[in-house]
Amino acid sequence: MKRKQRKDAQETRQRLLAAAAEVFAERGFWEATHAEICEKAGANTAAVNYHFNSKENLYVEAWRNAFEQSMQAHPPDGGVPKDAPAEERLHGQILALMRRMGDPTNFEVEIVHREMANPTGLLVEVMHRAVEPMRQSLRAIVAELLGDGVCEQSVTFCEMSLMGQCFGPIFHMRRVRQCGKEPGPGGPPVNFDIEELADHVTRFTLAGIRGIREEEAQVAKARKVGKKQRQNARGSKRE
């Protein structure tokens, strides 16, 4: 009997997490209510406090649960082996990120949108712990492609440019699909394939990285030549 009760409680908890993610994604933290979440989960209105103690805890756990499900559906490496060339690993991470953001069943993205529009501050820590390892992994690939001797600022700027290329089109696509309307005159199209977009962003990013790497190499070479010339000039003066 106790085993059945524990199983029932666990099932109720999971239903609450799923329902809460959907409601928080649609309404945001401030407008979501216990009553709506419990009704969608088919649970008693006291279930939120019983299982999570507070709406705030439910909010954090609902996002965490949605994020973990998204990671299972779209592994961040995109299925590319760790020993693959950096270019392939970059493409794998870009494709996985776009698939995750473009997944209409992924409520963690919409919850973050609501949080950005009307912040609670409740997700800062849990999001940092969840997202930072992926960010550092992507940053390491960018640094590897840029090569030794490239400054940290170049790595940061390349990372920022790459993320902008990923977020912009996919967020636009999600918004248009949610509204059920085509983009207005002059607006960017949404009838693109995520795989094709990921290929383009990868090629564009790699081309940019090559350009920066070559430019940095030229600057380093010029500095080396200048240093040698200054040393020769000092030697001539001594003579």
C-alpha positions as CSV (number, residue, x, y, z in Angstrom):
1,M,0.0,0.0,0.0
2,K,2.8,2.4,0.9
3,R,4.6,1.6,-2.4
4,K,1.4,2.5,-4.3
5,Q,1.0,5.7,-2.4
6,R,4.6,6.7,-3.2
7,K,4.1,5.8,-6.9
8,D,0.9,7.9,-7.0
9,A,2.6,10.8,-5.3
10,Q,5.5,10.7,-7.8
11,E,3.1,10.6,-10.7
12,T,1.2,13.6,-9.3
13,R,4.5,15.5,-8.9
14,Q,5.4,14.8,-12.5
15,R,2.0,15.9,-13.7
16,L,2.4,19.1,-11.7
17,L,5.8,19.8,-13.2
18,A,4.5,19.2,-16.8
19,A,1.4,21.4,-16.2
20,A,3.4,24.1,-14.5
21,A,5.9,24.3,-17.3
22,E,3.1,24.8,-19.8
23,V,1.3,27.4,-17.7
24,F,4.4,29.3,-16.8
25,A,5.4,29.3,-20.5
26,E,2.1,30.7,-21.5
27,R,1.5,33.2,-18.6
28,G,4.8,33.8,-16.9
29,F,5.4,33.4,-13.2
30,W,3.3,36.4,-11.9
31,E,0.1,35.5,-13.7
32,A,0.2,31.8,-13.3
33,T,-2.0,30.4,-10.5
34,H,-2.0,27.3,-8.3
35,A,-5.6,26.6,-9.4
36,E,-4.8,26.6,-13.1
37,I,-1.8,24.5,-12.7
38,C,-3.6,21.9,-10.5
39,E,-6.5,21.8,-12.9
40,K,-4.3,21.1,-15.8
41,A,-2.5,18.5,-13.8
42,G,-5.7,16.9,-12.5
43,A,-4.5,17.4,-9.0
44,N,-5.9,18.8,-5.8
45,T,-5.4,22.6,-5.4
46,A,-3.3,21.9,-2.3
47,A,-0.9,19.7,-4.3
48,V,1.5,22.5,-5.2
49,N,2.3,23.3,-1.5
50,Y,2.3,19.6,-0.6
51,H,4.9,18.7,-3.2
52,F,6.9,21.9,-3.7
53,N,6.1,24.0,-0.6
54,S,5.7,27.1,-2.7
55,K,4.9,28.5,-6.1
56,E,8.5,29.8,-6.3
57,N,10.0,26.3,-5.8
58,L,7.6,24.9,-8.4
59,Y,8.7,27.5,-10.9
60,V,12.3,26.6,-10.5
61,E,11.7,22.9,-10.6
62,A,9.3,23.1,-13.6
63,W,12.0,25.0,-15.6
64,R,14.7,22.5,-14.5
65,N,12.5,19.5,-15.5
66,A,11.7,21.1,-18.9
67,F,15.4,21.8,-19.5
68,E,16.4,18.2,-18.6
69,Q,13.7,16.8,-20.9
70,S,15.0,19.1,-23.7
71,M,18.6,17.9,-23.1
72,Q,17.4,14.3,-23.5
73,A,15.6,15.1,-26.7
74,H,18.4,17.2,-28.1
75,P,21.8,16.3,-26.7
76,P,24.0,19.4,-26.7
77,D,26.8,17.7,-28.7
78,G,24.4,16.9,-31.6
79,G,25.6,13.4,-31.6
80,V,29.1,14.3,-32.8
81,P,31.9,12.4,-31.1
82,K,34.3,14.3,-28.8
83,D,37.3,13.3,-30.9
84,A,35.7,14.7,-34.2
85,P,37.3,17.7,-35.8
86,A,36.4,21.0,-34.2
87,E,34.4,22.1,-37.3
88,E,32.1,19.1,-37.0
89,R,31.8,19.5,-33.2
90,L,30.8,23.2,-33.8
91,H,28.2,22.2,-36.3
92,G,26.8,19.5,-33.9
93,Q,26.4,22.1,-31.1
94,I,24.8,24.7,-33.4
95,L,22.3,22.2,-34.8
96,A,21.4,20.8,-31.3
97,L,20.9,24.3,-30.0
98,M,18.6,25.3,-32.9
99,R,16.6,22.1,-32.6
100,R,16.1,22.6,-28.9
101,M,15.0,26.2,-29.3
102,G,12.8,25.4,-32.3
103,D,11.1,22.5,-30.6
104,P,7.4,23.6,-30.1
105,T,7.1,21.2,-27.1
106,N,10.1,22.8,-25.4
107,F,8.6,25.0,-22.7
108,E,11.9,26.0,-21.0
109,V,12.6,28.4,-23.9
110,E,9.2,30.2,-23.4
111,I,9.6,30.3,-19.7
112,V,12.9,32.1,-20.1
113,H,11.3,34.5,-22.5
114,R,8.7,35.4,-19.9
115,E,11.3,35.7,-17.3
116,M,13.3,38.1,-19.4
117,A,10.2,40.2,-20.0
118,N,9.1,40.3,-16.4
119,P,12.0,39.1,-14.2
120,T,11.6,37.3,-10.9
121,G,15.3,36.5,-10.4
122,L,14.3,33.0,-9.3
123,L,15.9,31.2,-12.3
124,V,19.3,33.0,-12.3
125,E,21.2,30.3,-10.3
126,V,19.5,27.2,-11.7
127,M,19.9,28.5,-15.3
128,H,23.6,29.3,-14.7
129,R,24.3,25.8,-13.4
130,A,22.5,24.2,-16.3
131,V,23.6,26.3,-19.2
132,E,27.2,27.3,-18.2
133,P,28.8,23.9,-19.1
134,M,27.3,24.0,-22.6
135,R,28.5,27.6,-23.0
136,Q,32.0,26.7,-21.9
137,S,32.0,23.7,-24.3
138,L,31.1,25.9,-27.2
139,R,33.6,28.6,-26.2
140,A,36.3,26.0,-26.1
141,I,35.6,24.9,-29.6
142,V,35.6,28.6,-30.8
143,A,39.0,29.1,-29.0
144,E,40.4,25.9,-30.6
145,L,39.3,27.1,-34.1
146,L,40.8,30.6,-33.5
147,G,44.1,29.0,-32.5
148,D,46.8,29.8,-30.0
149,G,47.6,33.4,-29.2
150,V,44.2,34.8,-29.9
151,C,43.0,37.2,-27.2
152,E,40.0,36.3,-25.0
153,Q,38.0,39.3,-26.3
154,S,38.1,37.7,-29.8
155,V,36.8,34.5,-28.4
156,T,34.0,36.3,-26.6
157,F,33.0,38.3,-29.6
158,C,32.9,35.2,-31.9
159,E,30.8,33.4,-29.3
160,M,28.4,36.3,-29.1
161,S,28.1,36.6,-32.9
162,L,27.5,32.9,-33.1
163,M,24.8,32.9,-30.5
164,G,23.1,35.9,-32.1
165,Q,22.9,34.0,-35.4
166,C,21.2,31.0,-33.6
167,F,18.8,32.9,-31.4
168,G,17.5,35.6,-33.8
169,P,16.0,33.4,-36.6
170,I,14.7,30.7,-34.3
171,F,13.0,33.1,-31.9
172,H,11.4,34.9,-34.8
173,M,10.2,31.5,-36.2
174,R,8.6,30.6,-32.9
175,R,6.8,33.9,-32.6
176,V,5.4,33.8,-36.1
177,R,4.2,30.2,-35.6
178,Q,2.6,31.0,-32.2
179,C,0.7,34.0,-33.8
180,G,-0.3,31.9,-36.8
181,K,0.6,34.7,-39.1
182,E,3.1,35.1,-41.9
183,P,5.8,37.8,-41.4
184,G,4.8,41.3,-42.6
185,P,6.2,42.9,-45.8
186,G,10.0,43.1,-45.6
187,G,10.1,40.7,-42.6
188,P,12.5,37.7,-42.6
189,P,11.0,34.5,-43.9
190,V,10.3,31.6,-41.6
191,N,9.9,28.8,-44.1
192,F,13.5,27.6,-43.6
193,D,14.7,24.2,-42.5
194,I,16.6,24.2,-39.2
195,E,19.3,21.8,-40.6
196,E,19.9,24.2,-43.6
197,L,20.1,27.2,-41.2
198,A,22.5,25.3,-39.0
199,D,24.7,24.5,-42.0
200,H,24.7,28.2,-43.0
201,V,25.5,29.5,-39.6
202,T,28.3,27.0,-39.3
203,R,29.8,28.0,-42.6
204,F,29.4,31.7,-41.8
205,T,31.0,31.3,-38.4
206,L,33.9,29.3,-39.7
207,A,34.6,31.8,-42.4
208,G,34.5,34.6,-39.9
209,I,36.8,32.7,-37.5
210,R,39.3,32.0,-40.4
211,G,39.3,35.7,-41.2
212,I,40.0,36.7,-37.6
213,R,42.7,34.0,-37.2
214,E,44.5,35.3,-40.3
215,E,44.2,38.9,-39.2
216,E,45.5,38.0,-35.7
217,A,48.4,36.1,-37.3
218,Q,49.3,39.1,-39.5
219,V,49.2,41.4,-36.5
220,A,51.4,39.0,-34.5
221,K,53.9,38.8,-37.4
222,A,54.0,42.6,-37.7
223,R,54.7,42.9,-34.0
224,K,57.5,40.4,-34.3
225,V,59.0,42.2,-37.2
226,G,58.7,45.5,-35.4
227,K,60.4,44.2,-32.3
228,K,63.3,42.8,-34.3
229,Q,63.7,46.1,-36.1
230,R,63.8,47.9,-32.9
231,Q,66.4,45.5,-31.5
232,N,68.5,45.9,-34.6
233,A,68.3,49.7,-34.4
234,R,69.4,49.7,-30.7
235,G,72.3,47.4,-31.7
236,S,73.4,49.8,-34.5
237,K,73.4,52.7,-32.1
238,R,75.7,50.9,-29.7
239,E,78.2,50.3,-32.5
